[in-house]
Amino acid sequence: MADEDTQFGDFEGFGGRHVPEPLEEPLDQLAETFDEIHDTDEFRQRFRSYLRDFAGRPTPVFHAERLSEEYGAQIYLKREDLLHGGAHKVNNCLGQALLAEEAGKTRLVAETGAGQHGVATAMVGALLGLDTEIYMGEKDANRQRMNVFRMRLLGAEVNEVTRGGAGLADAVDVALEDFAANVDDTHYLVGSVVGPDPFPRMVREFQSVIGREARDQVREETGQLPDAAVACVGGGSNAIGLFDAFRDDDVDFYGAEGGGEGEGSGKHAAPLSEGEEGVMHGMKTRTLEDDTEVHSVSAGLDYPAVGPEHAMFRAVGRCDYRAVEDDDALDAFRTLSELEGIIPALESSHAIALARDLAGEMDDEDVILVNLSGRGDKDVEQAAEMFDLG
Ligand SMILES: *Cc1c(COP(=O)(O)O)cnc(C)c1O
């Protein structure tokens, strides 16, 4: 690992670019392309039109009245679950793929854990006619066959990684090597606000449409800004996407991490509430301690680090991060399904569970905006087993 260079993408000492030398030049190029292109009228128009006609934006904000009654605060859901692909991931994938195309790249590579980001990348690769190769740990690929099939149906090559622990971290390593070796024609499409600069600020930019829409929608419907904004945090992209527009407002931020089996179990995915500072995947951030086994009931939160901007928000006290345990997320999963007719992703269920706790601390008329980051169709089989529905 090279330098201590944190001048790029510096989040109060977190972030930066902690990468081997061969990656410096490709990342410089990418940062340059991003800075030059993302703010032009032409790029903005193309991005906006794909977000509308391919992804299905804007997504509504829904006042969940029965849930509000049950939990004791006014709960509004930002419906990212209604997007094409079933989650917020398509926002970022479209943005990066369009950027890659503008930069003359013909090929996308990406890592994927549970497969959701791989599927979203394969969707936009097909849409724009870009060759797409997805690196996925062999263990993950065996657990998530349906997503492997989806990616292949979409025309992507799925490369099952057998090195190391054959998991997400190994897939990231191999994808980075591919990127470094093929930078002339290849873009590495990172799936969250993580990694070396410029990824955290680039992914934030492409996801910030969530909060911009929601800010107008909540104000229109309630005549005020929300008192609290709540999102689940894996790498942290749907949370940053929601928070960004409220950064300078009097709105409290809350992040729900994967609390796994609970405090003291040593099995969780909560580097903000329980981890330590460290360098991982090219960034300075917070990571799990060495003796922790990364675990969450939801595959999308199962990541041993977190985006550097969240590490900064925690350090300066801008956001309150809480570990939500598996059982509480499952309870919220069931409650939202039964009370509102919406089956949430298990990831998003962590945010719902945190909203319940917050409602208990707030007044009945207080407004809580929750990012419903994805739909739960992918989780139904797992839920059927856990709730003994068969
Ligand atoms: C991938 C995923 C997440 C976690 O990713 P973030 O970058 O933390 O947003 C959360 N919710 C859903 C539905 C996902 O698919």
The ligand as a Tripos MOL2 file, in Angstrom:
@<TRIPOS>MOLECULE
LIG
   15    15     1     0     0
SMALL
NO_CHARGES

@<TRIPOS>ATOM
      1 C1        -27.0800   -3.0260   -1.4400 C.3       1 LIG1
      2 C2        -28.2300   -2.5840   -0.6080 C.ar      1 LIG1
      3 C3        -28.0590   -1.8350    0.5750 C.ar      1 LIG1
      4 C4        -26.7020   -1.5050    1.1450 C.3       1 LIG1
      5 O1        -25.9450   -0.6360    0.3830 O.3       1 LIG1
      6 P1        -25.7000    0.8960    0.7910 P.3       1 LIG1
      7 O2        -24.5570    1.3010   -0.0520 O.co2     1 LIG1
      8 O3        -25.3990    0.9490    2.2630 O.co2     1 LIG1
      9 O4        -26.9450    1.6210    0.4800 O.co2     1 LIG1
     10 C5        -29.1860   -1.3990    1.2550 C.ar      1 LIG1
     11 N1        -30.4230   -1.7080    0.8260 N.ar      1 LIG1
     12 C6        -30.6420   -2.4320   -0.2890 C.ar      1 LIG1
     13 C7        -32.0340   -2.7380   -0.7010 C.3       1 LIG1
     14 C8        -29.5600   -2.8990   -1.0370 C.ar      1 LIG1
     15 O5        -29.7840   -3.6290   -2.1470 O.3       1 LIG1
@<TRIPOS>BOND
     1     1     2 1
     2     2     3 ar
     3     2    14 ar
     4     3     4 1
     5     3    10 ar
     6     4     5 1
     7     5     6 1
     8     6     7 2
     9     6     8 1
    10     6     9 1
    11    10    11 ar
    12    11    12 ar
    13    12    13 1
    14    12    14 ar
    15    14    15 1
@<TRIPOS>SUBSTRUCTURE
     1 LIG1         1 GROUP 0 **** ****
